[in-house]
Amino acid sequence: MPRYKVKAYTEEGSLVEELIEASNFNDLMEKVRRRGLNFVNADEVIEAPAVKEEKKEKRKGFSLFGGVGDRDIALFCRQLGAMVSAGVGIIDALDIVAEQMPNKKLAQAVAEVAKEVSEGMSMSNSMSKRTNIFPELVVNLVAVGEETGELDKALLRASEYYEKLAMIKSKIKSASFYPVFVLVIATVIVTGILYFLVPTFAEIYASFGGSLPLPTQVLINLSNALRENILYIIGFIILFSIVFRFLYTRSYGFRKGVHKLILRLPKFGDLAVKSAMAKYGRTMATLFASGVSIERALEVAGNVTGNLVIQEAVERVKKDVTEGQNMWSSMEKTGQFPKLVVAMVKVGEETGRLDEMLDTIARFFEDEVDRTVEGLITLIEPMLIVVLGTIVGGILIALYMPIFKIGELVK
């Protein structure tokens, strides 16, 4: 959607500059009117290809090594908000934060923003030029804070949001890290036994002569196949990883297929939905309570859900809301939102307390993510122990079965 750099006067008579997305000029004028601004002029922002590519990467959900994480953004917003609240000038506050930021990439960006603000550019406009550093939500909150004169509150609200978002992501990672780590270690151990230990036993048993028990023979055949094809197996794993990553990053359809599969997985699909609803509710509550339009809030909320299936559902909701439909009815129509979320949004719209209902949704699903992660870890841990014990125990039994019949084997 085109972006316009709009100059307008507030009701108090202050001249402001804003970046507003609109499908056409009439849509732009309508959005300006809704915000209570007196239009002066507008120029369409033509973005460089590099900026567009950065936005695409951001929407894909990938962050490059050494990038800016949620905790970095939370720290930036909290420190800057605290200093602005204490009466420190915005330029001085930005300079101080730039010096204190542990993330060098973010520190450099903050220093550049401070320089541009000192030259007369608004902070939100300067931040919007660096979409690979500052998320859309922060830019929108800063723009609202500049409009209302409550920049400190907007920054502190953004800080709370990113702290909670980082907490949700951390819990998701903890739920997936443990089983993945155990499976990798188990694979290495089993591969080592098959590659190094089993051939030694095979040579000993071959010297005895005679026929081996079926489990032992199968194990030896597996070991021989592994030793003969180890380079092909490693090559296949590397090639598969490269192709998967390439398709995931470059193919929207493939990435959507993976996300759809995740939603169908037992337990993990439930966790993915709850995580997406927690992010959706928290983003909507933060932006809507700050005065951001519902259409813009929906656009940002869709980008942070972390699942393309749910993101597309949010985009359909945004389209319907723009056309004048109720948000709750549109959400229900997509079939991607839990009934509880739809019901609470309906109550919020009917009572005029949508921001409170969205905050309640966020807190409820954040607690649900905690409980689901704890339940998954409690369930997975004994299952992994049983599976690994069965595999390793089966290998050891197969190896030592001939020893129990050594008298029959020796000629």
N, C-alpha and C positions, 0 to 999 in steps of 0.2 A: 504494500500500500504506500502511495506517495507520502512524503513528509514535507511539511511547510514550516519555514521559520517566520513566525507571526509576531508583528509588533502591535501592541494594543495598550490602551489605558485602562487601569483598574477603576473601580467606582470612587476610590480616594484620589484619583488623578495621577497616579504613578505610572510611568511608562515601563512596560515589561516586554521581554522577548521570550517566546516559547516555541518548542518544537511540537507540532501537532500532526498526527496522522489523519488523513481524510481521503476518501475515495475520489472526491472531486471538489470544486470550489464551493458549491452550494453546501456540501457536507461540512466543509471547513468552517463556513460562516455559521452554520448551525451549532457546531461545537464551541466556537468562540462565544456565541450568544449564550449558550448554556452555562458557560463559566463566568458570566457577568462582566465580560470585557467589551470595551469599545474599540472596534477594529480600526487599525491605521493602514497597514499594508502587510503583504505576505510574499515570500519567495520560496519556490520549491527547492528543496535540498537535493542536489544531485550527488549521490554517494559514489566514491571511487570503488572500482572492482575489488580492491583489497579489503575495504571496509565491509562490503557485501559478503565476501568469503568468510571474514571473521564472524559475521552474524550467523552465517550458515553453520559454522563449526560450533558456535555457542548453542544454536537450537538443537544440534545433534547430541548435545550433552557431554561433549568431550572437552577436557582441559589439557593443554600441553604441559609437558614436564616443566616444572619451575613456574607454573602459572599462579594465579591468585585464587585462593580457596575461600570457602564461606567464612571460616574463622578469621581470615585476614580482613575481609570486608566488615565483619562484625566489630573487630578491633578498631578499624579505621572510623567507622560510624560512631562508635561509643566515645573514642577519644575526641573526635571533632565535635560531637554533640555536647560533650561535657564542657569543652572550652568555650564554645559559642554561648552555652547557657550561663557560663561564668562571666560573660561580657567581653571576651577576647575578640578582637576584630577577625573577620573571616579570613583575610589574607594572612595575618600573623598566625592564626590557628592552623591553616593549611601548611604553612612553612614548618611549624613546630611538629605537626603530625608527620610530615614528610621525613623529618630528621629522625623520628622515633620508630618509624615503621620497620619491623624486622624483615618484611618481604621487600626486596630491593626493586622488583618490578612495579609493585604498587607504590612504593616511595617515590620512584621517578615520575610516575603518572600524577601523583598528588602534587609534586613540585611543579609540573607543567601546568596543572589546573590553577595553582596559586599564581603563576606568572600571567596566565590568560585573564584570570579574574582581576588582577591588578591593572590590566590593560583595558578593562571595561566590560568584558564578557561575563555573562551570568554563569554561576557555578554549574547549573544543570546543563546548559548548552556546552560548556567545556567538557563536562563528564560524558555527554552523549557522543562526543567525537571519539571516545575511547571505549567502544562497546566490548572490546576484548578484556578490559580491566573492570569497568564498573557495570554491574548488571542493570537491566532495564528497571527493575523495581526500585533500586537506589536512585536512579536518575529521576524517575517519576516522583518519588517522595521528596527529593531535594527541590524539584520544580514547584511542587505544592507548598513546601516549606518556605520557599522564596516568595511565593504569591501571598501567603497568609501572614508572613512575618514570624512564623514558628519553626524556623529551620532547625533549632536545637531539638524540639520535640520530634520532628520528622526523622532526624538522624538517630535519635535514641530508639525510636520505634523500629527503624531499619536494623539497628544493632540487635535488638531483641529478636527480630524475625530471623536474622542470619545465624544467631546463636542456636535457636531452636531448629532451624533447618540443618545446621551442622550436626546437631545431636541426633536427628532422625537418620541422616546418612550414616553416621557413626554406628548406630545400632543395626542398620541394614548390613553394613560391612562386617560387624561382629558376628551376625547370624550366618553369613556366607563364608567368612574366613576360616572358622574352625573346621567345618567338614572338608573344605577344599584343602586346607593344610594337612589334615589327617590322611586324606585320600592320596595326596602327592607323596607323602612320606611312605605310606603303605605300598604305593606303586613302586617306589624306588627300592624298598626292602624286598618285595616279592621278585622284582626284576633281578636284583643282586643275587638272591637265592637261586633263581633259575639259571642265571648266567655263570655264576662262579661255583656254587656249592653242589648243585645237582650233577654236573659233569664229573666231579670227583667221585661221587657215589656210583655213577654209571660205569666208570672205569673199573671200580672195585667189583661191582656185580658182574661185569662182562668177564672178568678173570675167573669167576666161579663157574660160569656156564649155566645151563639150565634156563628154564623160562621164568620170567618175572611176573609178579602179581599185576593184574590189569591197571590199578591206580598208579603203580610205580612206572610201568611202561608208558602210560599216557603222560606222566610228568616228565619222563626222559625225552619223549618225542617233542613235548612243548619246549623243553630246554634246547634241544637241537635246532628246532625251528627258529627260536629266538636268536641263537648264536649265529645261524646262517643268514638271517635276514635283519640283523640289528641295525645296519646302516639304512636299509629301506624303511624300516619302522620309524627311525628317528627323522629321516627325510620326509616321510608322510606326515608326521606330527608337525614339523616345522612348516611344511607347505600348507597343511590344513589351517594352521594358526594364521598364516599370512593371508590366505584367501578369505578366511572368515572375517578377519579384521578389515580387509579391503572392502568386502561386500557390506559389512556393517557400517563403515564410515561413508561409503560412496553410494550405496543403493538404499533409497528410502523404502522400497517395497520389502527388501530383505530385512532391514532393521525393524520394520513394522511387524513382519512375520515372527521375528524373534520375540518381540514384546508381546505379541498375541499368544505365543507359546508359553511365555512366562506366566501370563494371567491364568492359563489353564493348568499349571502345575499344582499338584496337591500341596497345601500349606504355604508354599512360596508364592503362589498366585494370590492367595488371601493377603499375605504380607505386602505384596506389590500394590494391591488395591488400597489397603489401609494407609500405606506410605504415601501414595498419590493423593488420597483424600486429605491426609494431614497437611501436605504441602499446598494443595488447592485451597483448603479452608484458611490456612494461615496467611497465604498470599492475598486472597480476596479480602479477608478481614483487615489486614494491614493497609492495603491500598484504599479500600472503600471507606474505612474509618478516617483516612487521611484526606479524603476529598477528591480522590482520583475517580474519573467517570467509570461507570460499571462496564462499559465496552472495553476501555483500556485495561481495567483490572482483569477482565476475563482473558484478554490477549496475553498479558504477562503471566497469569496463573496457569494457562495452558502450557506455556513453555517450561515451567518448573516442575510439572507433574512427574517427569522422568519416564513416561510411557506414551508412545505415539498413538496407541489406540485411545487412551483417555484424553490425550491432547487434541485429537481430532474431534472427540465428543465435545470438549470445551469450545473448540472453534465453531462447531455447529450451534452451540448454545449462544455464543456471541452473535452469530449471524441472526438468530431468531430474536434475541433481545434488541438488536439494532432495528429490527423490523417491527418492534412494538409488542412482542410476546412476553409473557411472564417467564422469569428465569427458571422457576421450579418446574413448570410444564415442559419447557424445552429440555431440561435435564432429565426428566422422566422419560421423554420420548427417545433419547439416545440409548437408553438401556444400560449405560455404563456406570451410573451412579447408584450407590446403595439406597434403599428406600428411606433409611433414616436420614440421609443427607437431603434427599428431595423433600421429605416432610418438614425438616427444620428450616430449609430455605423458604418453603411455602409459608410457614408461620412467620418468618422474618419479613417477607414481602407484604403479607396481609396486615401485620401489626406495625410496620414501619421501623422494625428493629433488626434489619438484615445484618448489620455489622455485628451485633451481639450474637446472633444465631451462627454467623460464620465463625466467630471466635470460639463459640461453644463446640462447633464441629471440629475445629482445629485441635482444641484441647482434648476432646474425646478420642479422636483418632491418633493423636500423639501418645496418649495412654494405651490405646489398643496396640500400637506398634511395639511399645515396651513389653506388653504382655505376650504378644505373638512371638517376639524375638526370644524371650525367656522360655516360652513353651517349645519353640523349635529346638533351641539348644538342649533343653531337657530331654526332648524326644530323640534328637539325632545322636547325642553322645552314647547312650547304651546301644543304639542300633549299629553305630560304627564299630563299637567294641565287639559286638556279636559277629558282624560280618568279617572283620579283620581276624578275629580269633578263629572263625571257621576256615578262612583261607589259609592262614599260617598253620593252623593245626592240621588241616587236610594235607598240606605239603609235607609236614614232618611225619605224619602217619604213613603217607605214601613212600617216603624215603626209608623209613625204618621197618616197613612190612617184610622185606626180604631177609632182614637180620633175624627176625623171629623164626624164619624157615631156613636158616643157614645150613642146617644139616641136610636138607633136601637139595640145596643148590650146589654144594661142594661135591665134586666128582673125584 
